[in-house]
Amino acid sequence: MKEEKIAVCITAQTSSQRLIDYGSEIAQQYNGSLHILHVQKGDSIFQNGQTLKLLTKLLAYGDRCGGIIHVLCDQDIPKCISEFVKQEEITKVIIGELPKQTTKKCLKEKEETQFQKIITILPQQVEVITVGQQDVICTELKQKIG
């Protein structure tokens, strides 16, 4: 039986912590490996000090949860994620659901969201798990990630 490899796609937002938590639970449930993936658009993660600070805390949290940390830079985020998934032979991808306002706006403008692009470009055998938006109290989150 093939080993389960779970990739959690995070952004530099406090809500990514819940994705890491969920991915950690799934990895434990399937006795699989946990991969925390952040893809920065462009060629450097050092563009914004506040973003870098939060991202550093999230990645450290992911490491404490037993995750293998991956930080990549690329202009085409969906393509980069898809290539990572193929290269690492990931079996499950966890991504956060976009806020409903963003989805409605894209539907009106007939644009494909980053979320939709990622799902479309991933290999068919990969299970995609979307985690819905939840309210996270900042003070609780700060206690967890530092």
MARZA-476372 format. One line per field, with one value per residue: x, y, z of N, C-alpha, C, O in turn. Coordinates in nm, 3 decimals, decimal comma. Last residue first. Layout:
BEGIN
n.x <- c(X | ...)
n.y <- c(Y | ...)
n.z <- c(Z | ...)
ca.x <- c(X | ...)
ca.y <- c(Y | ...)
ca.z <- c(Z | ...)
c.x <- c(X | ...)
c.y <- c(Y | ...)
c.z <- c(Z | ...)
o.x <- c(X | ...)
o.y <- c(Y | ...)
o.z <- c(Z | ...)
This chain:
BEGIN
n.x <- c(0,274 | 0,066 | -0,114 | -0,151 | -0,259 | -0,509 | -0,631 | -0,637 | -0,805 | -1,027 | -1,159 | -1,427 | -1,362 | -1,419 | -1,339 | -1,103 | -1,094 | -0,886 | -0,840 | -0,643 | -0,510 | -0,557 | -0,532 | -0,307 | -0,428 | -0,570 | -0,809 | -0,721 | -0,598 | -0,815 | -0,976 | -0,801 | -0,785 | -1,084 | -1,156 | -1,412 | -1,656 | -1,742 | -1,907 | -1,713 | -1,560 | -1,748 | -1,792 | -1,535 | -1,519 | -1,730 | -1,656 | -1,304 | -1,191 | -1,073 | -0,745 | -0,646 | -0,458 | -0,424 | -0,285 | -0,054 | 0,246 | 0,499 | 0,667 | 0,600 | 0,324 | 0,329 | 0,489 | 0,322 | 0,107 | 0,234 | 0,301 | 0,047 | -0,055 | 0,146 | 0,362 | 0,596 | 0,734 | 0,902 | 0,840 | 0,905 | 0,813 | 0,868 | 0,694 | 0,541 | 0,501 | 0,426 | 0,653 | 0,622 | 0,403 | 0,525 | 0,707 | 0,525 | 0,408 | 0,633 | 0,694 | 0,462 | 0,490 | 0,727 | 0,655 | 0,462 | 0,622 | 0,805 | 0,795 | 0,973 | 1,099 | 1,063 | 1,094 | 0,981 | 0,628 | 0,428 | 0,516 | 0,372 | 0,420 | 0,326 | 0,406 | 0,327 | 0,335 | 0,283 | 0,051 | -0,152 | -0,402 | -0,416 | -0,198 | -0,286 | -0,516 | -0,397 | -0,246 | -0,447 | -0,561 | -0,345 | -0,313 | -0,553 | -0,530 | -0,327 | -0,430 | -0,526 | -0,321 | -0,135 | 0,031 | -0,102 | -0,048 | -0,149 | -0,032 | -0,027 | 0,042 | 0,073 | 0,059 | 0,226 | 0,053 | 0,084)
n.y <- c(3,143 | 2,981 | 2,987 | 3,253 | 3,344 | 3,217 | 3,353 | 3,610 | 3,586 | 3,334 | 3,268 | 3,140 | 2,971 | 2,836 | 2,486 | 2,315 | 2,053 | 1,823 | 1,617 | 1,346 | 1,269 | 1,178 | 1,400 | 1,666 | 2,007 | 2,200 | 2,248 | 2,345 | 2,585 | 2,724 | 2,763 | 2,934 | 3,153 | 3,158 | 3,277 | 3,510 | 3,639 | 3,827 | 3,669 | 3,496 | 3,674 | 3,747 | 3,500 | 3,457 | 3,674 | 3,618 | 3,375 | 3,308 | 2,980 | 2,720 | 2,592 | 2,256 | 1,970 | 1,682 | 1,359 | 1,253 | 1,341 | 1,311 | 1,519 | 1,581 | 1,642 | 1,862 | 2,042 | 2,089 | 2,215 | 2,447 | 2,567 | 2,615 | 2,804 | 3,020 | 3,147 | 3,255 | 3,137 | 2,981 | 2,777 | 2,591 | 2,334 | 2,120 | 1,860 | 1,858 | 1,840 | 2,062 | 2,214 | 2,293 | 2,463 | 2,663 | 2,757 | 2,857 | 3,064 | 3,230 | 3,299 | 3,439 | 3,664 | 3,773 | 3,814 | 4,013 | 4,219 | 4,263 | 4,157 | 4,009 | 3,760 | 3,557 | 3,601 | 3,609 | 3,542 | 3,424 | 3,151 | 2,880 | 2,652 | 2,351 | 2,089 | 1,755 | 1,461 | 1,114 | 0,898 | 0,767 | 0,867 | 1,028 | 1,198 | 1,343 | 1,462 | 1,628 | 1,796 | 1,927 | 2,074 | 2,242 | 2,377 | 2,513 | 2,680 | 2,849 | 3,018 | 3,246 | 3,432 | 3,404 | 3,339 | 3,015 | 2,666 | 2,347 | 2,050 | 1,722 | 1,399 | 1,084 | 0,746 | 0,490 | 0,220 | -0,119)
n.z <- c(1,868 | 1,801 | 2,028 | 2,088 | 1,851 | 1,863 | 2,071 | 1,962 | 1,734 | 1,671 | 1,362 | 1,186 | 0,882 | 0,561 | 0,502 | 0,326 | 0,095 | -0,039 | -0,309 | -0,393 | -0,707 | -0,958 | -1,129 | -1,035 | -1,060 | -1,201 | -1,062 | -0,813 | -0,897 | -1,006 | -0,782 | -0,635 | -0,798 | -1,009 | -1,328 | -1,402 | -1,443 | -1,274 | -1,113 | -1,005 | -0,858 | -0,662 | -0,533 | -0,422 | -0,247 | -0,071 | 0,052 | 0,066 | -0,037 | 0,173 | 0,183 | 0,115 | 0,104 | -0,083 | -0,089 | -0,199 | -0,366 | -0,490 | -0,532 | -0,800 | -0,785 | -0,609 | -0,755 | -0,973 | -0,840 | -0,743 | -0,989 | -1,096 | -0,907 | -0,933 | -1,127 | -1,031 | -0,723 | -0,457 | -0,165 | 0,110 | 0,319 | 0,597 | 0,730 | 1,057 | 1,328 | 1,456 | 1,440 | 1,172 | 1,197 | 1,352 | 1,166 | 0,980 | 1,130 | 1,177 | 0,911 | 0,843 | 1,008 | 0,893 | 0,627 | 0,660 | 0,762 | 0,543 | 0,219 | 0,064 | 0,084 | -0,084 | -0,438 | -0,687 | -0,719 | -0,462 | -0,268 | -0,130 | 0,123 | 0,271 | 0,472 | 0,486 | 0,668 | 0,602 | 0,781 | 0,920 | 0,891 | 1,124 | 1,090 | 0,867 | 0,977 | 1,172 | 1,007 | 0,865 | 1,075 | 1,144 | 0,900 | 0,893 | 1,111 | 1,019 | 0,832 | 0,950 | 0,933 | 0,633 | 0,400 | 0,322 | 0,248 | 0,187 | 0,293 | 0,181 | 0,281 | 0,169 | 0,249 | 0,071 | -0,081 | 0,000)
ca.x <- c(0,386 | 0,179 | -0,073 | -0,102 | -0,127 | -0,414 | -0,612 | -0,560 | -0,663 | -0,999 | -1,052 | -1,378 | -1,407 | -1,383 | -1,421 | -1,143 | -1,107 | -0,971 | -0,836 | -0,765 | -0,489 | -0,556 | -0,665 | -0,331 | -0,373 | -0,438 | -0,813 | -0,797 | -0,521 | -0,700 | -1,025 | -0,853 | -0,663 | -1,009 | -1,128 | -1,271 | -1,623 | -1,645 | -1,964 | -1,821 | -1,499 | -1,690 | -1,902 | -1,589 | -1,421 | -1,732 | -1,766 | -1,423 | -1,193 | -1,176 | -0,853 | -0,643 | -0,553 | -0,390 | -0,395 | -0,181 | 0,145 | 0,400 | 0,670 | 0,738 | 0,373 | 0,246 | 0,532 | 0,453 | 0,087 | 0,175 | 0,406 | 0,140 | -0,119 | 0,126 | 0,241 | 0,494 | 0,703 | 0,864 | 0,878 | 0,874 | 0,854 | 0,841 | 0,813 | 0,540 | 0,561 | 0,320 | 0,619 | 0,734 | 0,393 | 0,412 | 0,758 | 0,612 | 0,326 | 0,560 | 0,793 | 0,494 | 0,377 | 0,719 | 0,763 | 0,426 | 0,512 | 0,850 | 0,718 | 0,918 | 1,144 | 0,966 | 1,149 | 1,108 | 0,748 | 0,431 | 0,514 | 0,427 | 0,386 | 0,374 | 0,351 | 0,409 | 0,273 | 0,372 | 0,123 | -0,013 | -0,357 | -0,521 | -0,199 | -0,161 | -0,529 | -0,495 | -0,179 | -0,352 | -0,642 | -0,407 | -0,204 | -0,523 | -0,634 | -0,300 | -0,358 | -0,621 | -0,339 | -0,252 | 0,077 | -0,066 | -0,078 | -0,110 | -0,118 | 0,030 | -0,056 | 0,150 | -0,016 | 0,223 | 0,130 | 0,000)
ca.y <- c(3,220 | 2,989 | 2,861 | 3,164 | 3,392 | 3,180 | 3,208 | 3,585 | 3,616 | 3,444 | 3,232 | 3,253 | 2,968 | 2,952 | 2,606 | 2,348 | 2,196 | 1,847 | 1,756 | 1,387 | 1,337 | 1,078 | 1,348 | 1,533 | 1,896 | 2,159 | 2,204 | 2,220 | 2,482 | 2,689 | 2,680 | 2,811 | 3,075 | 3,193 | 3,158 | 3,478 | 3,519 | 3,872 | 3,782 | 3,443 | 3,606 | 3,849 | 3,566 | 3,362 | 3,660 | 3,742 | 3,376 | 3,375 | 3,126 | 2,771 | 2,670 | 2,399 | 2,046 | 1,824 | 1,445 | 1,182 | 1,375 | 1,202 | 1,459 | 1,548 | 1,532 | 1,745 | 1,994 | 2,027 | 2,091 | 2,351 | 2,533 | 2,526 | 2,674 | 2,944 | 3,069 | 3,347 | 3,118 | 3,107 | 2,793 | 2,728 | 2,364 | 2,256 | 1,891 | 1,878 | 1,726 | 1,963 | 2,156 | 2,207 | 2,343 | 2,587 | 2,699 | 2,747 | 2,954 | 3,170 | 3,231 | 3,315 | 3,573 | 3,743 | 3,721 | 3,884 | 4,165 | 4,222 | 4,230 | 4,133 | 3,869 | 3,566 | 3,613 | 3,537 | 3,623 | 3,473 | 3,297 | 2,928 | 2,791 | 2,417 | 2,225 | 1,854 | 1,593 | 1,228 | 0,949 | 0,734 | 0,776 | 0,931 | 1,101 | 1,267 | 1,369 | 1,525 | 1,714 | 1,839 | 1,974 | 2,153 | 2,294 | 2,418 | 2,577 | 2,761 | 2,900 | 3,135 | 3,359 | 3,455 | 3,414 | 3,152 | 2,779 | 2,470 | 2,159 | 1,856 | 1,507 | 1,208 | 0,870 | 0,580 | 0,343 | 0,000)
ca.z <- c(1,919 | 1,709 | 1,966 | 2,194 | 1,891 | 1,760 | 2,081 | 2,084 | 1,720 | 1,762 | 1,455 | 1,263 | 1,020 | 0,643 | 0,496 | 0,462 | 0,120 | 0,078 | -0,264 | -0,324 | -0,579 | -0,851 | -1,095 | -1,093 | -0,982 | -1,252 | -1,201 | -0,819 | -0,827 | -1,091 | -0,892 | -0,577 | -0,773 | -0,888 | -1,249 | -1,383 | -1,519 | -1,374 | -1,187 | -1,088 | -0,972 | -0,749 | -0,604 | -0,518 | -0,354 | -0,148 | -0,043 | 0,119 | -0,051 | 0,084 | 0,245 | 0,086 | 0,186 | -0,075 | -0,045 | -0,221 | -0,266 | -0,489 | -0,398 | -0,762 | -0,868 | -0,577 | -0,624 | -0,994 | -0,914 | -0,650 | -0,893 | -1,166 | -0,928 | -0,809 | -1,151 | -1,082 | -0,864 | -0,521 | -0,305 | 0,068 | 0,181 | 0,547 | 0,652 | 0,913 | 1,260 | 1,433 | 1,571 | 1,210 | 1,114 | 1,407 | 1,291 | 0,942 | 1,080 | 1,290 | 0,994 | 0,774 | 1,028 | 1,037 | 0,659 | 0,601 | 0,843 | 0,675 | 0,318 | 0,011 | 0,171 | 0,026 | -0,303 | -0,674 | -0,744 | -0,599 | -0,276 | -0,257 | 0,096 | 0,149 | 0,478 | 0,415 | 0,656 | 0,624 | 0,666 | 0,948 | 0,786 | 1,096 | 1,201 | 0,859 | 0,864 | 1,211 | 1,107 | 0,795 | 1,004 | 1,243 | 0,952 | 0,787 | 1,116 | 1,132 | 0,784 | 0,931 | 1,059 | 0,704 | 0,518 | 0,286 | 0,337 | 0,119 | 0,337 | 0,164 | 0,290 | 0,184 | 0,233 | 0,187 | -0,095 | 0,000)
c.x <- c(0,350 | 0,289 | 0,055 | -0,050 | -0,067 | -0,272 | -0,505 | -0,534 | -0,583 | -0,849 | -1,025 | -1,273 | -1,353 | -1,443 | -1,373 | -1,214 | -1,161 | -0,975 | -0,936 | -0,747 | -0,623 | -0,537 | -0,666 | -0,462 | -0,399 | -0,376 | -0,680 | -0,795 | -0,592 | -0,619 | -0,910 | -0,897 | -0,702 | -0,882 | -1,045 | -1,260 | -1,473 | -1,598 | -1,873 | -1,884 | -1,605 | -1,631 | -1,850 | -1,701 | -1,474 | -1,636 | -1,771 | -1,531 | -1,316 | -1,169 | -0,947 | -0,762 | -0,536 | -0,500 | -0,345 | -0,303 | 0,015 | 0,298 | 0,573 | 0,745 | 0,511 | 0,295 | 0,460 | 0,508 | 0,218 | 0,157 | 0,355 | 0,250 | -0,026 | 0,057 | 0,219 | 0,359 | 0,598 | 0,842 | 0,834 | 0,929 | 0,810 | 0,897 | 0,781 | 0,678 | 0,567 | 0,372 | 0,510 | 0,706 | 0,502 | 0,396 | 0,648 | 0,672 | 0,412 | 0,476 | 0,726 | 0,595 | 0,407 | 0,608 | 0,757 | 0,529 | 0,470 | 0,742 | 0,755 | 0,848 | 1,090 | 0,994 | 1,037 | 1,171 | 0,873 | 0,552 | 0,519 | 0,406 | 0,452 | 0,324 | 0,411 | 0,336 | 0,371 | 0,298 | 0,215 | 0,076 | -0,213 | -0,475 | -0,300 | -0,155 | -0,404 | -0,508 | -0,271 | -0,281 | -0,550 | -0,483 | -0,259 | -0,413 | -0,612 | -0,404 | -0,328 | -0,553 | -0,433 | -0,272 | -0,041 | -0,022 | -0,040 | -0,150 | -0,066 | -0,075 | 0,016 | 0,052 | 0,077 | 0,142 | 0,113 | 0,088)
c.y <- c(3,360 | 3,081 | 2,875 | 3,035 | 3,304 | 3,223 | 3,164 | 3,437 | 3,583 | 3,465 | 3,354 | 3,203 | 3,091 | 2,938 | 2,716 | 2,483 | 2,218 | 1,997 | 1,773 | 1,530 | 1,379 | 1,140 | 1,252 | 1,474 | 1,762 | 2,041 | 2,143 | 2,163 | 2,347 | 2,577 | 2,635 | 2,715 | 2,937 | 3,109 | 3,201 | 3,350 | 3,488 | 3,757 | 3,825 | 3,552 | 3,547 | 3,784 | 3,669 | 3,426 | 3,568 | 3,733 | 3,503 | 3,385 | 3,185 | 2,924 | 2,722 | 2,466 | 2,193 | 1,894 | 1,588 | 1,264 | 1,304 | 1,219 | 1,341 | 1,474 | 1,486 | 1,623 | 1,865 | 1,970 | 2,017 | 2,215 | 2,428 | 2,478 | 2,572 | 2,810 | 2,973 | 3,277 | 3,222 | 3,080 | 2,931 | 2,745 | 2,507 | 2,275 | 2,021 | 1,901 | 1,739 | 1,841 | 2,050 | 2,139 | 2,243 | 2,456 | 2,615 | 2,679 | 2,833 | 3,050 | 3,161 | 3,233 | 3,437 | 3,642 | 3,679 | 3,779 | 4,027 | 4,160 | 4,177 | 4,218 | 4,005 | 3,686 | 3,617 | 3,548 | 3,540 | 3,566 | 3,338 | 3,078 | 2,829 | 2,562 | 2,301 | 1,989 | 1,689 | 1,359 | 1,065 | 0,776 | 0,729 | 0,825 | 0,989 | 1,162 | 1,281 | 1,418 | 1,599 | 1,745 | 1,875 | 2,039 | 2,195 | 2,322 | 2,473 | 2,649 | 2,801 | 3,008 | 3,240 | 3,370 | 3,484 | 3,222 | 2,910 | 2,588 | 2,286 | 1,958 | 1,640 | 1,323 | 0,988 | 0,705 | 0,432 | 0,125)
c.z <- c(1,946 | 1,757 | 1,885 | 2,133 | 2,000 | 1,799 | 1,984 | 2,103 | 1,845 | 1,767 | 1,542 | 1,362 | 1,090 | 0,782 | 0,589 | 0,456 | 0,261 | 0,101 | -0,151 | -0,274 | -0,520 | -0,713 | -0,979 | -1,043 | -1,053 | -1,176 | -1,246 | -0,961 | -0,840 | -1,028 | -0,982 | -0,687 | -0,723 | -0,880 | -1,128 | -1,302 | -1,517 | -1,463 | -1,301 | -1,173 | -1,064 | -0,875 | -0,702 | -0,599 | -0,462 | -0,267 | -0,129 | 0,012 | 0,016 | 0,080 | 0,139 | 0,153 | 0,154 | 0,003 | -0,034 | -0,182 | -0,301 | -0,376 | -0,383 | -0,628 | -0,822 | -0,657 | -0,588 | -0,864 | -0,936 | -0,718 | -0,793 | -1,071 | -0,996 | -0,833 | -1,032 | -1,098 | -0,904 | -0,669 | -0,354 | -0,072 | 0,151 | 0,406 | 0,580 | 0,855 | 1,109 | 1,356 | 1,559 | 1,344 | 1,146 | 1,330 | 1,357 | 1,065 | 1,044 | 1,245 | 1,112 | 0,854 | 0,964 | 1,065 | 0,805 | 0,638 | 0,792 | 0,762 | 0,457 | 0,116 | 0,127 | 0,115 | -0,200 | -0,536 | -0,723 | -0,615 | -0,422 | -0,261 | -0,036 | 0,143 | 0,361 | 0,421 | 0,591 | 0,594 | 0,702 | 0,830 | 0,807 | 0,995 | 1,174 | 0,969 | 0,855 | 1,102 | 1,152 | 0,890 | 0,932 | 1,175 | 1,054 | 0,832 | 1,006 | 1,139 | 0,896 | 0,881 | 1,044 | 0,829 | 0,583 | 0,414 | 0,271 | 0,207 | 0,271 | 0,208 | 0,278 | 0,174 | 0,259 | 0,154 | 0,029 | 0,000)
o.x <- c(0,434 | 0,390 | 0,145 | 0,047 | 0,054 | -0,177 | -0,419 | -0,426 | -0,471 | -0,774 | -1,003 | -1,296 | -1,246 | -1,558 | -1,297 | -1,157 | -1,252 | -0,872 | -1,054 | -0,650 | -0,706 | -0,548 | -0,765 | -0,500 | -0,499 | -0,281 | -0,679 | -0,781 | -0,529 | -0,576 | -0,909 | -0,858 | -0,645 | -0,871 | -0,946 | -1,345 | -1,416 | -1,510 | -1,920 | -1,913 | -1,590 | -1,651 | -1,900 | -1,706 | -1,460 | -1,668 | -1,810 | -1,500 | -1,420 | -1,145 | -0,907 | -0,866 | -0,426 | -0,619 | -0,236 | -0,412 | -0,023 | 0,268 | 0,565 | 0,820 | 0,534 | 0,305 | 0,523 | 0,567 | 0,224 | 0,189 | 0,425 | 0,286 | -0,023 | 0,105 | 0,269 | 0,254 | 0,521 | 0,921 | 0,741 | 1,049 | 0,693 | 1,011 | 0,680 | 0,768 | 0,595 | 0,296 | 0,501 | 0,732 | 0,479 | 0,377 | 0,676 | 0,687 | 0,375 | 0,473 | 0,760 | 0,582 | 0,381 | 0,629 | 0,779 | 0,494 | 0,445 | 0,767 | 0,736 | 0,844 | 1,154 | 0,921 | 0,930 | 1,286 | 0,872 | 0,573 | 0,605 | 0,293 | 0,573 | 0,205 | 0,533 | 0,221 | 0,485 | 0,211 | 0,223 | 0,164 | -0,158 | -0,506 | -0,273 | -0,112 | -0,414 | -0,512 | -0,225 | -0,258 | -0,572 | -0,470 | -0,224 | -0,419 | -0,648 | -0,370 | -0,306 | -0,613 | -0,421 | -0,244 | -0,047 | -0,037 | 0,042 | -0,267 | 0,047 | -0,190 | 0,108 | -0,014 | 0,151 | 0,154 | 0,004 | 0,187)
o.y <- c(3,438 | 3,095 | 2,792 | 2,978 | 3,282 | 3,147 | 3,082 | 3,399 | 3,532 | 3,373 | 3,464 | 3,108 | 3,141 | 2,898 | 2,691 | 2,582 | 2,149 | 2,060 | 1,742 | 1,561 | 1,440 | 1,070 | 1,244 | 1,494 | 1,746 | 1,981 | 2,045 | 2,042 | 2,247 | 2,485 | 2,521 | 2,598 | 2,836 | 3,005 | 3,273 | 3,320 | 3,445 | 3,776 | 3,856 | 3,531 | 3,548 | 3,834 | 3,678 | 3,410 | 3,598 | 3,780 | 3,498 | 3,401 | 3,120 | 2,988 | 2,763 | 2,404 | 2,249 | 1,881 | 1,612 | 1,243 | 1,296 | 1,126 | 1,279 | 1,377 | 1,366 | 1,513 | 1,769 | 1,862 | 1,895 | 2,112 | 2,332 | 2,361 | 2,456 | 2,708 | 2,861 | 3,340 | 3,269 | 3,010 | 2,990 | 2,731 | 2,541 | 2,238 | 2,032 | 1,954 | 1,641 | 1,750 | 1,959 | 2,019 | 2,122 | 2,350 | 2,508 | 2,557 | 2,719 | 2,948 | 3,047 | 3,111 | 3,333 | 3,544 | 3,562 | 3,667 | 3,936 | 4,060 | 4,058 | 4,340 | 4,107 | 3,711 | 3,673 | 3,511 | 3,417 | 3,656 | 3,292 | 3,127 | 2,811 | 2,589 | 2,315 | 2,000 | 1,702 | 1,365 | 1,106 | 0,702 | 0,659 | 0,707 | 0,872 | 1,049 | 1,160 | 1,299 | 1,486 | 1,629 | 1,754 | 1,923 | 2,077 | 2,202 | 2,356 | 2,535 | 2,683 | 2,900 | 3,143 | 3,250 | 3,607 | 3,167 | 2,916 | 2,609 | 2,328 | 1,953 | 1,669 | 1,341 | 0,990 | 0,763 | 0,446 | 0,133)
o.z <- c(1,989 | 1,688 | 1,896 | 2,182 | 2,002 | 1,782 | 2,017 | 2,148 | 1,835 | 1,800 | 1,491 | 1,436 | 1,055 | 0,799 | 0,683 | 0,410 | 0,307 | 0,125 | -0,165 | -0,205 | -0,588 | -0,612 | -0,906 | -0,927 | -1,122 | -1,226 | -1,321 | -0,978 | -0,873 | -1,097 | -1,029 | -0,686 | -0,763 | -0,945 | -1,143 | -1,218 | -1,617 | -1,547 | -1,410 | -1,291 | -1,186 | -0,986 | -0,814 | -0,721 | -0,581 | -0,376 | -0,245 | -0,106 | 0,024 | 0,181 | 0,030 | 0,176 | 0,164 | -0,026 | 0,019 | -0,235 | -0,418 | -0,302 | -0,277 | -0,614 | -0,806 | -0,602 | -0,543 | -0,863 | -0,920 | -0,659 | -0,763 | -1,073 | -0,957 | -0,784 | -1,033 | -1,083 | -0,821 | -0,733 | -0,300 | -0,095 | 0,166 | 0,376 | 0,511 | 0,921 | 1,040 | 1,324 | 1,642 | 1,359 | 1,146 | 1,391 | 1,411 | 1,067 | 1,073 | 1,313 | 1,144 | 0,863 | 1,024 | 1,137 | 0,837 | 0,675 | 0,871 | 0,828 | 0,485 | 0,103 | 0,150 | 0,211 | -0,224 | -0,517 | -0,739 | -0,534 | -0,497 | -0,259 | -0,053 | 0,154 | 0,353 | 0,381 | 0,636 | 0,508 | 0,817 | 0,786 | 0,722 | 1,011 | 1,199 | 0,945 | 0,836 | 1,131 | 1,169 | 0,857 | 0,938 | 1,212 | 1,051 | 0,807 | 1,024 | 1,171 | 0,871 | 0,886 | 1,119 | 0,829 | 0,588 | 0,523 | 0,179 | 0,238 | 0,297 | 0,165 | 0,354 | 0,072 | 0,357 | 0,046 | 0,083 | 0,074)
